[in-house]
Amino acid sequence: MKVLETRVEQITDEDTSINDLCFRPDGSQLIVAAGNKVLVFDPLDCKLIKGLAGHKETVYCLSYAKDGSLFASGGADKTVIIWTTELEGILRFQLINRLEPLSIRLLLFI
């Protein structure tokens, strides 16, 4: 875990905490919620595959579909983004609620 924390700090150039992480079901990728980014790593050597920008605020949660074909990220900006295995955001859903400040803290594919 310390190696991953060091890599995240190097990539984000700040002391960004890791809020969530999730392995692709086949073990070929590791996604990490760090700051307002989703970072995709090769789990064997902790090399960054790609940093995904799409959230405006802190990303709190990540979840892969059972078959590994999609994953989702959600966070403080009240937004859920569905990503493909090609690391493209294909669907963006934003919760609009003016009554109270909310953030998305848990995601689960069924």
N, C-alpha and C positions, 0 to 999 in steps of 0.2 A: 504494500500500500504506500509506503514511503516513496518508492520509485515513481509511482503514479502521481503522488502529490507534488513531487519535484518537477515532473514533466508538465503538469498543469500550470505551476507557477512560471516555468520558463515560457510557455506558450502564451499565457495571458498577461505576462509582465506585471503581475500584482499578486498579492496574497489572497487568492480566491479560494474559497472553501468548496469542497466537493459535496454537493447536496444529495446526489443519487448516482448510482451506476448500475448497469445492466449488461449482461452478456447476451449476445445473439444465441438462440437455442442450440445452434451447431457449434458454438464456441469460437467462431471465426472473427468476431468483432466484439469490442467492449465500448459501450457508449457511456459518457460521463457528463453529468450536469454540473457545470462550473461557471459561476457568474451568470451572465445572460447568454451563454453559449452551450451548445451540445458538441462535445468533442468525441470523435470516433477514432479509436485506437486499434492497432493490431495487438491482441493480448499476449502474444508470444514474446515480443520485444519492446512493448510500450511505445512503438513509433506511432506518431499521429498520422492517420489516414486523411482526415479532413476535419476542419472546424466549421460547424453549421451555425450561421447567424439567422435569426428569424424572430427571436424574442426580444422585447424591448426592456424587460426587467429580468430578475433572477429566475433561472430555471430550477424548479424544485423536484420534479419527478419525471421518470422515464419508464417505458414499458415496451417490450417486444411482443408482436403477435406470436402465437404458438409455432407457426410455420416459419417464422423469421423473415417473412416477406415485407413486413412493415414494422415501424416502431413509432411511438408517440412521445412527445415532450410537452410538459405543462408547467406553468409557473405563475409568478407574481403579477404578470401582465394580464391575467385571466384568459390566457390563450392556450389552446391545445393545437399542436401542429403534428400532422401525420406525415412521416417521411418514408420514402421508398428505399430499397436496398441500393439504388443508385445515388442515394443521399440527396434526393430532391424533395422539397416540401410540396406535397400534392393537395393537402387540405388544411385549412386554417379555420379554427372556430374560436370566437371570442365571446366570453360570457359578459353580458352587459347588465350590471346591477348597480343602480345609483344609491340604493339604500344603505349599503354597508361595504366596506373594503373587503374584498375576497381575493384569494389566490388559489390556484389549483395545486394541491399538495399530493394527490394520489391518482394514478392511472392504472387501468387493468384491461387488457384485451380478453374477451371471453370467446 
